[in-house]
């Protein structure tokens, strides 16, 4: 049964409709919790291992729930892949920025068809708040960014734009976009402004980052046409 807008009503309400979705998403949660716990414990060697797992498990969850037949799901999967590359091989700041910049572009392309439902058209006053937050982050970080100032500016603009377009997916999109913006802000402070470091900073980066990825994935899946959902 489908709703008037062509979405699978039951699947939109149920995040884990099948056994395989429960397995994949459960594994994602377990590895995410383990990674965050390792960050809280400041077990750096362990965090470098655990960071390899959450994104592939989220990728598996998406594929367990829907077939990658449409552009929306394909761009979501591409964003997850490039996020994983940033997680796994982003030891150098410029490499991490590069991979995550591509991930943000994938999200932008995925969300662009929904711009009419975003703050760009529905709530322009809120758009001003997003713009202020993005510009403030750039202005604050530039004196500390050094040789990567230009990539930092470019990435900050991409994250801000992604958060804006994510609002077109509804409340979950708003939450996911803001969590991603918060995660990257905390990470930028950790990388470039050591004087503002605080205990458990890395853990909060991961809490907001992994939360953002999961929420954005669920927000996207809620927009997938009924025929793309896998049978139970």
N, C-alpha and C positions, 0 to 999 in steps of 0.2 A: 504494500500500500504506500502511495506517495502523497505528499502534500501538494498544494497548489503550485508551489514554486519548483516542483520536480525533485524535491529531496526526499530521501527515505526517512519518514517520520520517526519510526522506531529506532533506527540507527543513529539519528541525530540526538535522540535522548539518551542512548546507551553508549557509553564510551567503550565498554568491553562486551560486545554482543556475542562473541564466540570463545571457545576454549583457547584457540590459538592467539587471539588478541589478549586474553588474560595472561597467557604464558609470556608473550613478548613484552607487554606493558609491565607485568609484574617483575620480569627480569630487569627492565629498564629502571624501575623504582628501586629495586634492591641494589643495583650497581651505583645508582645515583646517591643513595643514602650512604653506601660504603665509601664513595668518593668524598662526600661532604664530611663524613666522620673522620676520614684520614686527614682532610684539611684542618679540621678542628684540632686533631691530635698533632698537627704539623709533621706528619709522617711523609715527608717529601718523596722518598723513593717509592712508597706505596701509591701516592697520588699519581705519579708519572705512569704507573701501570694501569690503575683503575680508569684513568681518563680515556683510555682506548675503547671502553666498552659501551657507555651510555648511548652515543649517537647511532652505532650500528643496531643496537637493540630498539631504539625508537624507529629507525628505518624499517626493521622487521615488523614492528607493530603496524606501521602504516600499510605495508604490503599485505599483512595478514587481514587487514580490514577492507581494503579496496584494491581494485586492479588499477595499474598505472596507465589508464587509457586516455586520460585527459591532460591538458597542459597544466592545470592547477596542481594536480598530484605530482606530475613530473618535476615541476619547478620546486615544489616542497621537498621532494626527495633529493634534488640537486643541492638545495640549501643545506640539508642535513649532511650530505656527503662532504661539501666544502667546509662545513663547521667541524666535522670530524677531522678533516685534514689539518685545520687550524689547531684543534686540540692535540692531535698526535704529533705533528711535525712543526709546531709553531714555537719552538724554543727561542728562535731569534724573533725579535719584535716585528721587524719588517715582514718576515715570512708570515707570522700570525696575522698581521694586519691585512696582508694580501689575500690569504685564504678566506678570512672572514669578510673582507670587502666583496669577494665574489659571492659568498653566501648571502650577504645583504642584497646584492643585485638580483639574485635568484628570488628572494622573498619579494622584492619590489615588483618584479615581473609577474609573480604569482598573484600579488594583491592588487595590481593596477586595474584589472577589470571591475573592481568593486569600489573605485574611487568616488563614485557618485554617492555612496553610502557613508563615506568617511567625513572627517571634520573639514576636509577641503570644501565640501559643499553643504553639509548639514549644520556644522557648528564652527564657523570661521573664527569666532572668538577663542575657541580652544586651540585652533591652529596657531594663534599668536603665542600661546603658552608653550607649545612644542618648539616654536621658532626661538623663543627666548631661552629655553633650556638648552637647545643645541648651540646657539651662539655663545651662551655663557660658558658651556663646557669648552668650546674652542678657544675663547679668549683666555680662560684660566690655564689651559694646558700649553698653549703656544710657548710661553717663556721657558717651559721645562722640556719640551719635546726635542729640541736640538735639531739634529740632522734628519729626523723623521717628521718634522713639523708639517710638511705638505701632505704626506700620507695620513697623518693624524687628522688634519682638517678634512680631507676627502672622506675618510672613514666616518668621522662624526656626522658629516652631512648625510651619508648613506644611512646611518642608524636612525637619525632624526626623521629622514624621509620614510624609512621603513615603518617606524612607529606611527607616523601619520597615516600611511596607507593601510596599516593593519587595523585601524579603527573602522574601516569599511567592512570588516568581518563581524562586527558586533562587539559585545562586551568582552568576549574571550580574546578577540583581536586587540582590544584596548589594553587588557591586562598583559598579554604576551609581549606587545610592543614596549610597554612601559618597563616590564621586567628586563627585557633585553637592553634597553637604554640604561637602566640602573646598573645592570651587570657590567656593561662596558665602561660606565663612569667609574665604578669602584675599581675595575681592573686598570683603567688609565691612571688613576691616582696611585695605585700600587706600583705600576711600572715607572711612572715619571715623577712622582712627588713623594719620595721616601719620607719626608718630614711629616706627611699626613698618614703614615702607616698606623694601623691599629691591630690589636690581637684578633685573630680569626678572620682577617680581611679576605684571605683566599677562600675560606669557607663560604663567605657571603657572596663572593663572585660566583661560586659554583651553584649555590642555592638559587640565585636569581637567574643565572644562565640556563641551568637545566630546567628550571620551572618555565622559563620563557619558551624554550624549545618544545616542551611538552604541550604547553597551552596553545602555542601557535599551530602545532600539528593538529590538535583537536579542533581548533577553530576552522582550519582549512577543511578537515574531513567533514565537518558539518555542512559544507557547501558543495560536496560532491554529489552529482546526480545519482539517483537510485540505482540505475543499471550498472554503476561502477562498483557497487558493494558486493563483496563476496558472500556466497550463501553460507549459512551456518553449518 
